[in-house]
Amino acid sequence: MASGLNQGLSRKTSVLGLRVWELTAIIVGLFIILILVVLSFCLSSRKRSRRAKSSIPFTQIPNLSREIKEIRVDQVGANIHHNATFDDKFSDKELEKVLIHSKMGDNSSQSGSFTNIEKEVIMGSQSCEQGGIRMVSVHKPSPNPVSAPSPLSGLPEFSHLGWGHWFTLRDLEVATGWFSTENVIGEGGYGVVYRGNLINGTPVAVKKLLNNLGQAEKEFRVEVEAIGHVRHKNLVRLLGYCIEGTHRMLVYEYVNNGNLEQWLHGAMSHHGYLTWEARMKVLLGTAKALAYLHEAIEPKVVHRDIKSSNILIDDEFNAKISDFGLAKLLGAGKSHITTRVMGTFGYVAPEYANSGLLNEKSDVYSFGVVLLEAITGRDPVDYGRPSQEVNLVDWLKMMVANRRSEEVVDPKIDNRPSTSDLKRALLTALRCLDPDADRRPKMGQVVRMLESEEYPIPREARRHRKSNATLAESQTETSDTDKSDNPDTRPIRRNKGR
Ligand SMILES: Nc1ncnc2c1ncn2[C@@H]1O[C@H](COP(=O)(O)OP(=O)(O)OP(=O)(O)O)[C@@H](O)[C@H]1O
């Protein structure tokens, strides 16, 4: 029987003259290979889909910090205050009233939930730009936002975070030329900032934090993740971070046009001086970003260190606030951080300086100082000036009290603002600088004050108007304030003689 089977298997077939056993072995072999191919295909596609769900530890997005968390605007608390009477308070007397603390009446009389326009104002959407002053950059044509590629595209997929990128130390060494001194942009209280280029060509600013001892890795990551989720067009975008050993680094979008302090006080002056319009555009953007941090996210973020050097400027003269969330991230109590948390001399609200008590109204005060800085071109504290002028806020109040507000405008501004624009800006600043924190406006209100197209109408003139005032009177007002024939809508003025 066995020899019969042997004979059967050894029989030649018609397929290529192969014997039966040879043919059988080939068929079985092919079948096994086929099964293996199918199995490996199934396994690899499952692995790929698991990776896409990004469950590896470094890319996992921790729970958002309890302190900082992004919410949708429609969840925003309903108590933004309308400044319904703002336009009525523009007269000289009102400026003085704000100044000397006489009764302003309740400027937060109306409350209710955000209207769509208010949402747009705070979120910095297109339409609120339309309400503001239009300016064309003299530097570069505006980039097409639709076609702009993501700054992180082309980077290794495995290190993508939910909002940004996790960088290795090596990535950032390569990006910054091994943290070469030539790439140092500057040094602040938090650490040294380097300019760099990612391997996909994106220019970045890498902030190498000093505070690399105190913070546990997990805690640091949770906080950075929280900041990373906070987005606004007037906030410098955090692209990612690096945690390796004791290294803690933050990687930001590179903002290429200096900061407000450099534009106002010299380092960028070889490019010319900012026009009034450019200054107001930067300040309005700053106000919108602060309104977002204070009023559109829950819990709110208090910046704690608003000053002109923390307001970066892009090539279209948009403001980009940097360092938001860092005070929280690094925490109080570390020696070199404590000074940072305490803000910067000249910008700190009195109640914060005196008692360390802090809320968003401290940022409002600091914003008021920056606004004055932009109007006057003066440093908040300048010991090079006569004693009465050393402190900018005190000097300004004195000037307004003496009805000399027209004299406070930065002499470097060739095309002076109209009286109404100046008063609007001064009034807004003085309201922000109210020594009583509770009386300061919210940043949402500040945005509306700065955006208000209404010009100050003295009470008397208003009364005249109501009773059919003469044409001459209204023409005087209009000529005083109408900017439509102002040819200077450029963001900077070239230095004379350049
Ligand atoms: N994203 C960025 N793009 C371009 N330049 C930046 C960026 N972030 C910071 N800089 C610049 O780096 C320098 C140092 O900034 P940093 O914020 O660390 O210090 P500072 O503003 O001088 O002081 P502080 O730490 O008190 O805020 C500044 O000149 C700042 O304009």
The ligand as an SDF file (V2000), in Angstrom:
LIG
                    3D

 31 33  0  0  0  0  0  0  0  0999 V2000
    8.4560   84.7690   20.0600 N   0  0  0  0  0  0  0  0  0  0  0  0
    9.4070   85.6900   19.9340 C   0  0  0  0  0  0  0  0  0  0  0  0
    9.7840   86.1270   18.7140 N   0  0  0  0  0  0  0  0  0  0  0  0
   10.7430   87.0610   18.5900 C   0  0  0  0  0  0  0  0  0  0  0  0
   11.3870   87.6460   19.6210 N   0  0  0  0  0  0  0  0  0  0  0  0
   11.0390   87.2530   20.8560 C   0  0  0  0  0  0  0  0  0  0  0  0
   10.0530   86.2650   21.0860 C   0  0  0  0  0  0  0  0  0  0  0  0
    9.9090   86.1000   22.4250 N   0  0  0  0  0  0  0  0  0  0  0  0
   10.7600   86.9460   22.9940 C   0  0  0  0  0  0  0  0  0  0  0  0
   11.4570   87.6350   22.0730 N   0  0  0  0  0  0  0  0  0  0  0  0
   12.4740   88.6610   22.3150 C   0  0  0  0  0  0  0  0  0  0  0  0
   13.4530   88.1030   23.1470 O   0  0  0  0  0  0  0  0  0  0  0  0
   13.9100   89.0710   24.0710 C   0  0  0  0  0  0  0  0  0  0  0  0
   13.8150   88.5090   25.4730 C   0  0  0  0  0  0  0  0  0  0  0  0
   12.4460   88.2840   25.7420 O   0  0  0  0  0  0  0  0  0  0  0  0
   11.9010   87.9360   27.1770 P   0  0  0  0  0  0  0  0  0  0  0  0
   10.4350   87.9310   27.1110 O   0  0  0  0  0  0  0  0  0  0  0  0
   12.5630   86.7120   27.6730 O   0  0  0  0  0  0  0  0  0  0  0  0
   12.4800   89.1060   28.0390 O   0  0  0  0  0  0  0  0  0  0  0  0
   11.9570   90.5570   28.3630 P   0  0  0  0  0  0  0  0  0  0  0  0
   10.6470   90.8060   27.7290 O   0  0  0  0  0  0  0  0  0  0  0  0
   13.0630   91.4870   28.0140 O   0  0  0  0  0  0  0  0  0  0  0  0
   11.8230   90.4850   29.9130 O   0  0  0  0  0  0  0  0  0  0  0  0
   10.7780   89.6470   30.7860 P   0  0  0  0  0  0  0  0  0  0  0  0
   11.3650   88.3210   31.0360 O   0  0  0  0  0  0  0  0  0  0  0  0
   10.6860   90.4730   31.9880 O   0  0  0  0  0  0  0  0  0  0  0  0
    9.5060   89.5640   30.0240 O   0  0  0  0  0  0  0  0  0  0  0  0
   13.0760   90.3290   23.8500 C   0  0  0  0  0  0  0  0  0  0  0  0
   13.7950   91.2310   23.0420 O   0  0  0  0  0  0  0  0  0  0  0  0
   11.8790   89.8350   23.0930 C   0  0  0  0  0  0  0  0  0  0  0  0
   11.3800   90.8390   22.2300 O   0  0  0  0  0  0  0  0  0  0  0  0
  1  2  1  0
  2  3  1  0
  2  7  2  0
  3  4  2  0
  4  5  1  0
  5  6  2  0
  6  7  1  0
  6 10  1  0
  7  8  1  0
  8  9  2  0
  9 10  1  0
 10 11  1  0
 11 12  1  0
 11 30  1  0
 12 13  1  0
 13 14  1  0
 13 28  1  0
 14 15  1  0
 15 16  1  0
 16 17  2  0
 16 18  1  0
 16 19  1  0
 19 20  1  0
 20 21  2  0
 20 22  1  0
 20 23  1  0
 23 24  1  0
 24 25  2  0
 24 26  1  0
 24 27  1  0
 28 29  1  0
 28 30  1  0
 30 31  1  0
M  END
$$$$
